[in-house]
Amino acid sequence: MKRVKAKGVKVIVYELELHETTFFNSKVTHDLAELKSSADIIIANRMVYELDYVAEKVYNRGLFGSD
């Protein structure tokens, strides 16, 4: 996250368990629809069905989409 922000990229954090309004000076949202509509790319730990609609925007650690 720090490397991406250092390049001037605006970061939005989607995390349901994070109750602060910001994280490392980035906006925190709990609204998945807002994230999907406002993000150019989404970096996720794993691909989940909630992101299927915006799969072309998603980058994750799963090499074959299985994890």
PDB file of N, CA, C and O in Angstrom:
ATOM      1  N   MET A   1       0.816  -1.180   0.000  1.00  0.00           N
ATOM      2  CA  MET A   1       0.000   0.000   0.000  1.00  0.00           C
ATOM      3  C   MET A   1       0.871   1.259   0.000  1.00  0.00           C
ATOM      4  O   MET A   1       0.581   2.224  -0.707  1.00  0.00           O
ATOM      5  N   LYS A   2       1.918   1.236   0.785  1.00  0.00           N
ATOM      6  CA  LYS A   2       2.808   2.402   0.841  1.00  0.00           C
ATOM      7  C   LYS A   2       3.499   2.640  -0.503  1.00  0.00           C
ATOM      8  O   LYS A   2       3.667   3.787  -0.917  1.00  0.00           O
ATOM      9  N   ARG A   3       3.895   1.576  -1.176  1.00  0.00           N
ATOM     10  CA  ARG A   3       4.556   1.719  -2.481  1.00  0.00           C
ATOM     11  C   ARG A   3       3.602   2.290  -3.525  1.00  0.00           C
ATOM     12  O   ARG A   3       3.987   3.149  -4.318  1.00  0.00           O
ATOM     13  N   VAL A   4       2.388   1.822  -3.524  1.00  0.00           N
ATOM     14  CA  VAL A   4       1.389   2.310  -4.477  1.00  0.00           C
ATOM     15  C   VAL A   4       1.104   3.791  -4.211  1.00  0.00           C
ATOM     16  O   VAL A   4       1.057   4.593  -5.144  1.00  0.00           O
ATOM     17  N   LYS A   5       0.916   4.145  -2.957  1.00  0.00           N
ATOM     18  CA  LYS A   5       0.635   5.533  -2.606  1.00  0.00           C
ATOM     19  C   LYS A   5       1.818   6.447  -2.925  1.00  0.00           C
ATOM     20  O   LYS A   5       1.625   7.608  -3.285  1.00  0.00           O
ATOM     21  N   ALA A   6       3.031   5.932  -2.796  1.00  0.00           N
ATOM     22  CA  ALA A   6       4.218   6.727  -3.100  1.00  0.00           C
ATOM     23  C   ALA A   6       4.272   7.112  -4.572  1.00  0.00           C
ATOM     24  O   ALA A   6       4.924   8.092  -4.932  1.00  0.00           O
ATOM     25  N   LYS A   7       3.595   6.353  -5.424  1.00  0.00           N
ATOM     26  CA  LYS A   7       3.530   6.654  -6.856  1.00  0.00           C
ATOM     27  C   LYS A   7       2.398   7.630  -7.183  1.00  0.00           C
ATOM     28  O   LYS A   7       2.186   7.974  -8.345  1.00  0.00           O
ATOM     29  N   GLY A   8       1.673   8.073  -6.150  1.00  0.00           N
ATOM     30  CA  GLY A   8       0.616   9.054  -6.357  1.00  0.00           C
ATOM     31  C   GLY A   8      -0.753   8.458  -6.621  1.00  0.00           C
ATOM     32  O   GLY A   8      -1.668   9.169  -7.036  1.00  0.00           O
ATOM     33  N   VAL A   9      -0.906   7.169  -6.388  1.00  0.00           N
ATOM     34  CA  VAL A   9      -2.177   6.492  -6.627  1.00  0.00           C
ATOM     35  C   VAL A   9      -3.084   6.698  -5.418  1.00  0.00           C
ATOM     36  O   VAL A   9      -2.666   6.504  -4.277  1.00  0.00           O
ATOM     37  N   LYS A  10      -4.330   7.092  -5.680  1.00  0.00           N
ATOM     38  CA  LYS A  10      -5.315   7.229  -4.616  1.00  0.00           C
ATOM     39  C   LYS A  10      -5.765   5.832  -4.194  1.00  0.00           C
ATOM     40  O   LYS A  10      -6.102   5.002  -5.039  1.00  0.00           O
ATOM     41  N   VAL A  11      -5.771   5.577  -2.894  1.00  0.00           N
ATOM     42  CA  VAL A  11      -6.112   4.268  -2.354  1.00  0.00           C
ATOM     43  C   VAL A  11      -7.387   4.372  -1.535  1.00  0.00           C
ATOM     44  O   VAL A  11      -7.547   5.286  -0.726  1.00  0.00           O
ATOM     45  N   ILE A  12      -8.296   3.424  -1.754  1.00  0.00           N
ATOM     46  CA  ILE A  12      -9.515   3.280  -0.953  1.00  0.00           C
ATOM     47  C   ILE A  12      -9.436   1.911  -0.300  1.00  0.00           C
ATOM     48  O   ILE A  12      -9.169   0.914  -0.971  1.00  0.00           O
ATOM     49  N   VAL A  13      -9.664   1.859   0.996  1.00  0.00           N
ATOM     50  CA  VAL A  13      -9.590   0.606   1.733  1.00  0.00           C
ATOM     51  C   VAL A  13     -10.998   0.102   2.008  1.00  0.00           C
ATOM     52  O   VAL A  13     -11.824   0.826   2.564  1.00  0.00           O
ATOM     53  N   TYR A  14     -11.273  -1.138   1.619  1.00  0.00           N
ATOM     54  CA  TYR A  14     -12.543  -1.793   1.931  1.00  0.00           C
ATOM     55  C   TYR A  14     -12.251  -2.876   2.941  1.00  0.00           C
ATOM     56  O   TYR A  14     -11.616  -3.881   2.621  1.00  0.00           O
ATOM     57  N   GLU A  15     -12.711  -2.673   4.154  1.00  0.00           N
ATOM     58  CA  GLU A  15     -12.480  -3.650   5.221  1.00  0.00           C
ATOM     59  C   GLU A  15     -13.591  -3.517   6.247  1.00  0.00           C
ATOM     60  O   GLU A  15     -13.688  -2.506   6.942  1.00  0.00           O
ATOM     61  N   LEU A  16     -14.421  -4.532   6.337  1.00  0.00           N
ATOM     62  CA  LEU A  16     -15.576  -4.485   7.228  1.00  0.00           C
ATOM     63  C   LEU A  16     -15.191  -4.437   8.703  1.00  0.00           C
ATOM     64  O   LEU A  16     -15.935  -3.877   9.508  1.00  0.00           O
ATOM     65  N   GLU A  17     -14.073  -4.997   9.069  1.00  0.00           N
ATOM     66  CA  GLU A  17     -13.659  -5.041  10.467  1.00  0.00           C
ATOM     67  C   GLU A  17     -12.910  -3.791  10.918  1.00  0.00           C
ATOM     68  O   GLU A  17     -12.638  -3.638  12.108  1.00  0.00           O
ATOM     69  N   LEU A  18     -12.576  -2.908  10.004  1.00  0.00           N
ATOM     70  CA  LEU A  18     -11.849  -1.681  10.328  1.00  0.00           C
ATOM     71  C   LEU A  18     -12.866  -0.579  10.588  1.00  0.00           C
ATOM     72  O   LEU A  18     -13.611  -0.197   9.686  1.00  0.00           O
ATOM     73  N   HIS A  19     -12.903  -0.070  11.801  1.00  0.00           N
ATOM     74  CA  HIS A  19     -13.933   0.882  12.194  1.00  0.00           C
ATOM     75  C   HIS A  19     -13.484   2.342  12.117  1.00  0.00           C
ATOM     76  O   HIS A  19     -14.286   3.245  12.356  1.00  0.00           O
ATOM     77  N   GLU A  20     -12.234   2.580  11.791  1.00  0.00           N
ATOM     78  CA  GLU A  20     -11.756   3.943  11.594  1.00  0.00           C
ATOM     79  C   GLU A  20     -12.216   4.456  10.230  1.00  0.00           C
ATOM     80  O   GLU A  20     -12.562   3.659   9.358  1.00  0.00           O
ATOM     81  N   THR A  21     -12.224   5.760  10.040  1.00  0.00           N
ATOM     82  CA  THR A  21     -12.627   6.338   8.750  1.00  0.00           C
ATOM     83  C   THR A  21     -11.461   6.435   7.773  1.00  0.00           C
ATOM     84  O   THR A  21     -11.665   6.598   6.570  1.00  0.00           O
ATOM     85  N   THR A  22     -10.238   6.335   8.292  1.00  0.00           N
ATOM     86  CA  THR A  22      -9.046   6.349   7.438  1.00  0.00           C
ATOM     87  C   THR A  22      -8.064   5.289   7.918  1.00  0.00           C
ATOM     88  O   THR A  22      -8.081   4.878   9.078  1.00  0.00           O
ATOM     89  N   PHE A  23      -7.206   4.855   6.992  1.00  0.00           N
ATOM     90  CA  PHE A  23      -6.134   3.908   7.295  1.00  0.00           C
ATOM     91  C   PHE A  23      -4.918   4.358   6.518  1.00  0.00           C
ATOM     92  O   PHE A  23      -4.942   4.368   5.287  1.00  0.00           O
ATOM     93  N   PHE A  24      -3.849   4.732   7.212  1.00  0.00           N
ATOM     94  CA  PHE A  24      -2.660   5.302   6.574  1.00  0.00           C
ATOM     95  C   PHE A  24      -3.042   6.438   5.620  1.00  0.00           C
ATOM     96  O   PHE A  24      -2.566   6.502   4.486  1.00  0.00           O
ATOM     97  N   ASN A  25      -3.904   7.324   6.100  1.00  0.00           N
ATOM     98  CA  ASN A  25      -4.365   8.499   5.342  1.00  0.00           C
ATOM     99  C   ASN A  25      -5.133   8.145   4.071  1.00  0.00           C
ATOM    100  O   ASN A  25      -5.183   8.946   3.138  1.00  0.00           O
ATOM    101  N   SER A  26      -5.722   6.972   4.024  1.00  0.00           N
ATOM    102  CA  SER A  26      -6.582   6.578   2.910  1.00  0.00           C
ATOM    103  C   SER A  26      -7.984   6.350   3.448  1.00  0.00           C
ATOM    104  O   SER A  26      -8.162   5.880   4.572  1.00  0.00           O
ATOM    105  N   LYS A  27      -8.979   6.686   2.633  1.00  0.00           N
ATOM    106  CA  LYS A  27     -10.376   6.526   3.021  1.00  0.00           C
ATOM    107  C   LYS A  27     -10.710   5.059   3.224  1.00  0.00           C
ATOM    108  O   LYS A  27     -10.285   4.203   2.448  1.00  0.00           O
ATOM    109  N   VAL A  28     -11.476   4.771   4.274  1.00  0.00           N
ATOM    110  CA  VAL A  28     -11.985   3.423   4.528  1.00  0.00           C
ATOM    111  C   VAL A  28     -13.469   3.414   4.193  1.00  0.00           C
ATOM    112  O   VAL A  28     -14.208   4.305   4.610  1.00  0.00           O
ATOM    113  N   THR A  29     -13.902   2.418   3.449  1.00  0.00           N
ATOM    114  CA  THR A  29     -15.317   2.266   3.133  1.00  0.00           C
ATOM    115  C   THR A  29     -15.790   0.873   3.523  1.00  0.00           C
ATOM    116  O   THR A  29     -15.023  -0.089   3.513  1.00  0.00           O
ATOM    117  N   HIS A  30     -17.058   0.791   3.863  1.00  0.00           N
ATOM    118  CA  HIS A  30     -17.693  -0.496   4.139  1.00  0.00           C
ATOM    119  C   HIS A  30     -18.728  -0.803   3.065  1.00  0.00           C
ATOM    120  O   HIS A  30     -19.484  -1.768   3.180  1.00  0.00           O
ATOM    121  N   ASP A  31     -18.760   0.010   2.038  1.00  0.00           N
ATOM    122  CA  ASP A  31     -19.750  -0.097   0.964  1.00  0.00           C
ATOM    123  C   ASP A  31     -19.085  -0.708  -0.271  1.00  0.00           C
ATOM    124  O   ASP A  31     -18.328  -0.038  -0.973  1.00  0.00           O
ATOM    125  N   LEU A  32     -19.372  -1.969  -0.526  1.00  0.00           N
ATOM    126  CA  LEU A  32     -18.748  -2.668  -1.651  1.00  0.00           C
ATOM    127  C   LEU A  32     -19.140  -2.054  -2.992  1.00  0.00           C
ATOM    128  O   LEU A  32     -18.326  -2.015  -3.913  1.00  0.00           O
ATOM    129  N   ALA A  33     -20.361  -1.583  -3.109  1.00  0.00           N
ATOM    130  CA  ALA A  33     -20.798  -0.939  -4.350  1.00  0.00           C
ATOM    131  C   ALA A  33     -19.980   0.322  -4.617  1.00  0.00           C
ATOM    132  O   ALA A  33     -19.628   0.600  -5.764  1.00  0.00           O
ATOM    133  N   GLU A  34     -19.680   1.072  -3.588  1.00  0.00           N
ATOM    134  CA  GLU A  34     -18.851   2.272  -3.744  1.00  0.00           C
ATOM    135  C   GLU A  34     -17.453   1.892  -4.218  1.00  0.00           C
ATOM    136  O   GLU A  34     -16.902   2.535  -5.112  1.00  0.00           O
ATOM    137  N   LEU A  35     -16.889   0.870  -3.633  1.00  0.00           N
ATOM    138  CA  LEU A  35     -15.561   0.419  -4.045  1.00  0.00           C
ATOM    139  C   LEU A  35     -15.558  -0.001  -5.505  1.00  0.00           C
ATOM    140  O   LEU A  35     -14.683   0.403  -6.270  1.00  0.00           O
ATOM    141  N   LYS A  36     -16.535  -0.812  -5.894  1.00  0.00           N
ATOM    142  CA  LYS A  36     -16.608  -1.304  -7.274  1.00  0.00           C
ATOM    143  C   LYS A  36     -16.740  -0.170  -8.284  1.00  0.00           C
ATOM    144  O   LYS A  36     -16.140  -0.217  -9.358  1.00  0.00           O
ATOM    145  N   SER A  37     -17.518   0.840  -7.941  1.00  0.00           N
ATOM    146  CA  SER A  37     -17.746   1.925  -8.896  1.00  0.00           C
ATOM    147  C   SER A  37     -16.626   2.949  -8.927  1.00  0.00           C
ATOM    148  O   SER A  37     -16.407   3.589  -9.955  1.00  0.00           O
ATOM    149  N   SER A  38     -15.918   3.116  -7.829  1.00  0.00           N
ATOM    150  CA  SER A  38     -14.920   4.186  -7.780  1.00  0.00           C
ATOM    151  C   SER A  38     -13.492   3.717  -8.048  1.00  0.00           C
ATOM    152  O   SER A  38     -12.623   4.540  -8.334  1.00  0.00           O
ATOM    153  N   ALA A  39     -13.233   2.421  -7.961  1.00  0.00           N
ATOM    154  CA  ALA A  39     -11.864   1.919  -8.127  1.00  0.00           C
ATOM    155  C   ALA A  39     -11.553   1.589  -9.586  1.00  0.00           C
ATOM    156  O   ALA A  39     -12.373   0.999 -10.289  1.00  0.00           O
ATOM    157  N   ASP A  40     -10.364   1.978 -10.027  1.00  0.00           N
ATOM    158  CA  ASP A  40      -9.869   1.578 -11.344  1.00  0.00           C
ATOM    159  C   ASP A  40      -9.310   0.165 -11.301  1.00  0.00           C
ATOM    160  O   ASP A  40      -9.467  -0.605 -12.249  1.00  0.00           O
ATOM    161  N   ILE A  41      -8.652  -0.171 -10.184  1.00  0.00           N
ATOM    162  CA  ILE A  41      -8.178  -1.534  -9.947  1.00  0.00           C
ATOM    163  C   ILE A  41      -8.506  -1.896  -8.507  1.00  0.00           C
ATOM    164  O   ILE A  41      -8.627  -1.028  -7.643  1.00  0.00           O
ATOM    165  N   ILE A  42      -8.646  -3.185  -8.267  1.00  0.00           N
ATOM    166  CA  ILE A  42      -8.914  -3.689  -6.923  1.00  0.00           C
ATOM    167  C   ILE A  42      -7.864  -4.744  -6.619  1.00  0.00           C
ATOM    168  O   ILE A  42      -7.718  -5.720  -7.354  1.00  0.00           O
ATOM    169  N   ILE A  43      -7.141  -4.542  -5.539  1.00  0.00           N
ATOM    170  CA  ILE A  43      -6.141  -5.515  -5.098  1.00  0.00           C
ATOM    171  C   ILE A  43      -6.754  -6.264  -3.923  1.00  0.00           C
ATOM    172  O   ILE A  43      -7.093  -5.666  -2.902  1.00  0.00           O
ATOM    173  N   ALA A  44      -6.894  -7.577  -4.075  1.00  0.00           N
ATOM    174  CA  ALA A  44      -7.568  -8.395  -3.066  1.00  0.00           C
ATOM    175  C   ALA A  44      -6.687  -9.561  -2.652  1.00  0.00           C
ATOM    176  O   ALA A  44      -5.850 -10.027  -3.424  1.00  0.00           O
ATOM    177  N   ASN A  45      -6.884 -10.023  -1.433  1.00  0.00           N
ATOM    178  CA  ASN A  45      -6.158 -11.211  -0.987  1.00  0.00           C
ATOM    179  C   ASN A  45      -6.541 -12.424  -1.803  1.00  0.00           C
ATOM    180  O   ASN A  45      -5.686 -13.243  -2.142  1.00  0.00           O
ATOM    181  N   ARG A  46      -7.828 -12.548  -2.125  1.00  0.00           N
ATOM    182  CA  ARG A  46      -8.306 -13.676  -2.923  1.00  0.00           C
ATOM    183  C   ARG A  46      -9.546 -13.254  -3.693  1.00  0.00           C
ATOM    184  O   ARG A  46     -10.228 -12.298  -3.325  1.00  0.00           O
ATOM    185  N   MET A  47      -9.822 -13.964  -4.743  1.00  0.00           N
ATOM    186  CA  MET A  47     -11.007 -13.687  -5.539  1.00  0.00           C
ATOM    187  C   MET A  47     -12.214 -14.289  -4.843  1.00  0.00           C
ATOM    188  O   MET A  47     -12.190 -15.453  -4.442  1.00  0.00           O
ATOM    189  N   VAL A  48     -13.267 -13.500  -4.701  1.00  0.00           N
ATOM    190  CA  VAL A  48     -14.512 -13.965  -4.089  1.00  0.00           C
ATOM    191  C   VAL A  48     -15.664 -13.618  -5.026  1.00  0.00           C
ATOM    192  O   VAL A  48     -15.540 -12.719  -5.859  1.00  0.00           O
ATOM    193  N   TYR A  49     -16.774 -14.321  -4.894  1.00  0.00           N
ATOM    194  CA  TYR A  49     -17.890 -14.125  -5.824  1.00  0.00           C
ATOM    195  C   TYR A  49     -18.425 -12.696  -5.819  1.00  0.00           C
ATOM    196  O   TYR A  49     -18.984 -12.258  -6.825  1.00  0.00           O
ATOM    197  N   GLU A  50     -18.275 -11.959  -4.727  1.00  0.00           N
ATOM    198  CA  GLU A  50     -18.745 -10.571  -4.681  1.00  0.00           C
ATOM    199  C   GLU A  50     -18.005  -9.671  -5.670  1.00  0.00           C
ATOM    200  O   GLU A  50     -18.490  -8.595  -6.021  1.00  0.00           O
ATOM    201  N   LEU A  51     -16.840 -10.112  -6.113  1.00  0.00           N
ATOM    202  CA  LEU A  51     -16.043  -9.327  -7.060  1.00  0.00           C
ATOM    203  C   LEU A  51     -16.173  -9.820  -8.500  1.00  0.00           C
ATOM    204  O   LEU A  51     -15.541  -9.264  -9.399  1.00  0.00           O
ATOM    205  N   ASP A  52     -16.978 -10.848  -8.732  1.00  0.00           N
ATOM    206  CA  ASP A  52     -17.138 -11.392 -10.086  1.00  0.00           C
ATOM    207  C   ASP A  52     -17.561 -10.323 -11.092  1.00  0.00           C
ATOM    208  O   ASP A  52     -17.076 -10.313 -12.223  1.00  0.00           O
ATOM    209  N   TYR A  53     -18.448  -9.438 -10.696  1.00  0.00           N
ATOM    210  CA  TYR A  53     -18.969  -8.391 -11.581  1.00  0.00           C
ATOM    211  C   TYR A  53     -17.870  -7.455 -12.079  1.00  0.00           C
ATOM    212  O   TYR A  53     -17.984  -6.890 -13.167  1.00  0.00           O
ATOM    213  N   VAL A  54     -16.810  -7.288 -11.295  1.00  0.00           N
ATOM    214  CA  VAL A  54     -15.703  -6.397 -11.670  1.00  0.00           C
ATOM    215  C   VAL A  54     -14.389  -7.179 -11.777  1.00  0.00           C
ATOM    216  O   VAL A  54     -13.321  -6.633 -11.499  1.00  0.00           O
ATOM    217  N   ALA A  55     -14.461  -8.433 -12.171  1.00  0.00           N
ATOM    218  CA  ALA A  55     -13.287  -9.310 -12.209  1.00  0.00           C
ATOM    219  C   ALA A  55     -12.144  -8.732 -13.040  1.00  0.00           C
ATOM    220  O   ALA A  55     -10.976  -8.971 -12.735  1.00  0.00           O
ATOM    221  N   GLU A  56     -12.471  -7.977 -14.081  1.00  0.00           N
ATOM    222  CA  GLU A  56     -11.417  -7.390 -14.915  1.00  0.00           C
ATOM    223  C   GLU A  56     -10.592  -6.345 -14.171  1.00  0.00           C
ATOM    224  O   GLU A  56      -9.504  -5.987 -14.623  1.00  0.00           O
ATOM    225  N   LYS A  57     -11.087  -5.852 -13.044  1.00  0.00           N
ATOM    226  CA  LYS A  57     -10.376  -4.867 -12.230  1.00  0.00           C
ATOM    227  C   LYS A  57      -9.559  -5.509 -11.112  1.00  0.00           C
ATOM    228  O   LYS A  57      -8.743  -4.839 -10.479  1.00  0.00           O
ATOM    229  N   VAL A  58      -9.771  -6.801 -10.866  1.00  0.00           N
ATOM    230  CA  VAL A  58      -9.230  -7.449  -9.674  1.00  0.00           C
ATOM    231  C   VAL A  58      -7.878  -8.096  -9.935  1.00  0.00           C
ATOM    232  O   VAL A  58      -7.693  -8.832 -10.904  1.00  0.00           O
ATOM    233  N   TYR A  59      -6.944  -7.801  -9.046  1.00  0.00           N
ATOM    234  CA  TYR A  59      -5.640  -8.459  -9.012  1.00  0.00           C
ATOM    235  C   TYR A  59      -5.529  -9.084  -7.635  1.00  0.00           C
ATOM    236  O   TYR A  59      -5.816  -8.442  -6.625  1.00  0.00           O
ATOM    237  N   ASN A  60      -5.104 -10.358  -7.598  1.00  0.00           N
ATOM    238  CA  ASN A  60      -4.981 -11.035  -6.309  1.00  0.00           C
ATOM    239  C   ASN A  60      -3.828 -12.002  -6.320  1.00  0.00           C
ATOM    240  O   ASN A  60      -3.158 -12.182  -7.337  1.00  0.00           O
ATOM    241  N   ARG A  61      -3.600 -12.623  -5.186  1.00  0.00           N
ATOM    242  CA  ARG A  61      -2.450 -13.524  -5.049  1.00  0.00           C
ATOM    243  C   ARG A  61      -2.701 -14.920  -5.601  1.00  0.00           C
ATOM    244  O   ARG A  61      -1.767 -15.715  -5.714  1.00  0.00           O
ATOM    245  N   GLY A  62      -3.947 -15.230  -5.945  1.00  0.00           N
ATOM    246  CA  GLY A  62      -4.283 -16.560  -6.468  1.00  0.00           C
ATOM    247  C   GLY A  62      -3.852 -16.700  -7.911  1.00  0.00           C
ATOM    248  O   GLY A  62      -4.401 -16.032  -8.787  1.00  0.00           O
ATOM    249  N   LEU A  63      -2.892 -17.546  -8.171  1.00  0.00           N
ATOM    250  CA  LEU A  63      -2.368 -17.700  -9.527  1.00  0.00           C
ATOM    251  C   LEU A  63      -3.378 -18.279 -10.485  1.00  0.00           C
ATOM    252  O   LEU A  63      -3.381 -17.928 -11.666  1.00  0.00           O
ATOM    253  N   PHE A  64      -4.240 -19.163 -10.003  1.00  0.00           N
ATOM    254  CA  PHE A  64      -5.167 -19.846 -10.874  1.00  0.00           C
ATOM    255  C   PHE A  64      -6.621 -19.595 -10.478  1.00  0.00           C
ATOM    256  O   PHE A  64      -7.513 -20.328 -10.906  1.00  0.00           O
ATOM    257  N   GLY A  65      -6.868 -18.560  -9.660  1.00  0.00           N
ATOM    258  CA  GLY A  65      -8.211 -18.233  -9.244  1.00  0.00           C
ATOM    259  C   GLY A  65      -8.811 -19.212  -8.265  1.00  0.00           C
ATOM    260  O   GLY A  65     -10.023 -19.205  -8.051  1.00  0.00           O
ATOM    261  N   SER A  66      -7.992 -20.051  -7.668  1.00  0.00           N
ATOM    262  CA  SER A  66      -8.515 -21.068  -6.750  1.00  0.00           C
ATOM    263  C   SER A  66      -8.308 -20.716  -5.297  1.00  0.00           C
ATOM    264  O   SER A  66      -8.837 -21.406  -4.425  1.00  0.00           O
ATOM    265  N   ASP A  67      -7.564 -19.676  -5.004  1.00  0.00           N
ATOM    266  CA  ASP A  67      -7.284 -19.344  -3.604  1.00  0.00           C
ATOM    267  C   ASP A  67      -7.476 -17.879  -3.357  1.00  0.00           C
ATOM    268  O   ASP A  67      -7.285 -17.412  -2.234  1.00  0.00           O
TER     269      ASP A  67
END
